[in-house]
Amino acid sequence: MTAPFLNHRLRLAARVIAGGGLVAYPTEAVYGLGCDPWNRAAVMRLLALKRRDPAKGLILIAARPEQLVPFVAWLPPQRMAVILASWPGPHTWLLPVRPETPDWLSGRFDTLAVRVTNHPLAAGLCRACGGAIVSTSANVAERPPARSAFGVRRGLPGGPDLILVGACGGADRPSSIRDGRTGRVLRP
């Protein structure tokens, strides 16, 4: 894919997200489904499409840690050093939510799952959007996640408004999830 075409696709995907739409895109292991985290209607549409319980909360991805600052509070320096050293990469951390973080993102929790992605298309999409985006696997809850654009189309009929086609990063399974305060692994 040539750089001008890729940049055009990323800008188009960012416009879809800014307009309240849903975009599917490759991540480190599976296709993700994303939207504007501040847009309640978009998040509710995403949750309905996935048939996901809103109380479970969601993951946000970013191209750089600063894009997560509007949503989560940093922990003490020694804990943040461990977290920041793991990024970018397939490592999701639970960090305390800021008071202004919408509960449609954190669900029933006082933390939010966040990751700085190292996948070039997912990170490029965050840069094109100018901030973090929702990132949940592109599948109906309890079904296997999609690993291709075809898998997204097949598994989420009538689904995203745009699919950013590309290869997943090659990881065998979705990112690990750890508690930022303790380092405890919640999902290997």
N, C-alpha and C positions, 0 to 999 in steps of 0.2 A: 504494500500500500504506500503510495507516494505521500510525502509530507503535506503538500497542499490539500490533497483529498482527505487525509486524516484530520488535519486542522479544521477543514470544513465540517466533517462529521462530528468532531468534538464541539464545535460552535453550535451546530444544529441541535445536538443532544442537550447542550446547556440551555438553549432557547426553549426546548421542550420542558425541561425541568423548571425553568423560570416561569413558564406559563402554567404550571400546576400539573404537568404531565409526568408519566412514569417512563423510565428508561432502563433497559436491561443492558448489562455490560460484563465483560469478562473480568474476573479477579484472579487471585493467586491460585485458587483451586476450582471454583465453580462460577457460574454466571450469577451476578448480583442483580437485584432489582432496586432501583433508587428513585428518590424524589427529593424535593426541597424540604428539609426538616422543619422549617418554620411554617410550612403550608399545611394546616390541619386537614383540609379537604383532600389534598394529595396523599397524605399519610393514611387517612382513613380508607381511601380508595385502594391503596397498596395493601393494607391489612385485609380488606374484604376480598381482594383478588387472591391473596394467599390463604385466606380463611384462617388467619392467625389471630389468636387472642391478644387484644391490645394490652392486657395486663402484663404480658411477657416482656414488653419493651423491645427496642430495636438497637441496631448497631449503626454508628456513623463512621464513615471513612473520610480521610483527608489526604491531601498531598503533602502537607507539612503540619507539625504539631500546633502551630499558631492558629490554624483553621478550626481547632477544637476548643479554643479558649472561650468562645461565647457560650458553650454548653456545659463544660466541666471545670471543676476547681482542681488546680494542681495540688499534689500531695507534698509533704516535706521533701527537701532536696535529695536525701539519700534514696527515697522511694522513687522519685521522678528520674533519678539517674539510671536506675534499672530499666524503667519503662522506656525512656528516651533512647537508651542503648539498643532496645529491641526493634526500633523503628528506623526506617521503613521496613516493613516485613509483615508476615502473616501472623501477627501477635495482637490479639484484641485484649484490651484491659478495661476493667470496670473502675471508673473514677467517680467521685462524688459530683452530683449534678449541681449546677448553679441554681439559685432560686428562680431565675427567669426561664429556665429550661422547661419547655412544654411537657406535661405529663404524658402526652401521646407518644413521646419518644422513650421516656424512662419506664412507662407502665407503672407497676406497683412498687418500684424500687427507688431508693435514694441515690442510686448510681446509674451511670450510662455506659454502655459498651462502646468503646472507641478504638480506632486503629488508623495508623498512618500507613497507607498501602504502598507496596513497592511495584505493583502491576502498572506498566506504563499507560495503558488505556484508562484504567480506573483513576490513577493519579492525574492524568491529563484531563479527565472529565471534572475532577475536583478543581483543578486550576481554571478550567474554562468557566465553571460555575462561580468561581471566586470564593469558594468556601466548602465546608464539609457537606456531604450528602448522606441520606439514608442508604444503608447497604444491608439488604437481607437476601438470602438465597432466592433465586428465581424459580420457585416451585410452590405448589400448594403444600400447606403444612402437612407434615408426616409422610410426604412423598419424596423420592430421591431428587436431589438438586440437579438442575440442568448444567451440563458441561459444554454446551454448544448453542449457537443461535437456533438451530433446528429444535434442540431440546426445549428451549424457551417457548418457541411457537407451539410445539406439541403439548407441553405441560401446562401452559398458561393461555389457553385459547381466549381470544379477545383481550389479551393481556396488555403488555406495555405499549406505549405510543410509539416507541422507537427502540430498536435493538442495535446497539453498537457492536458490530461483528468483529471478532478477534479471537485469538487463542487464549485459553486460560493459562495461568502461570506454571502448571505442571505439578502443583502440590497434590498429594493424594486425598487430603480431606480439608474441609474448611478450617479457618484459623483457630488457633488455640484461644481459649478465653481464661483470663486470670483476674483475680481480685487485686487491684492496684495497691490496696492498703496492706495486704498480707502476703501477696505473691502466690496464694493458693490457686492451684489449677482447678478450674471448674469444667472445662472441656479440653481434653488433650489435643 
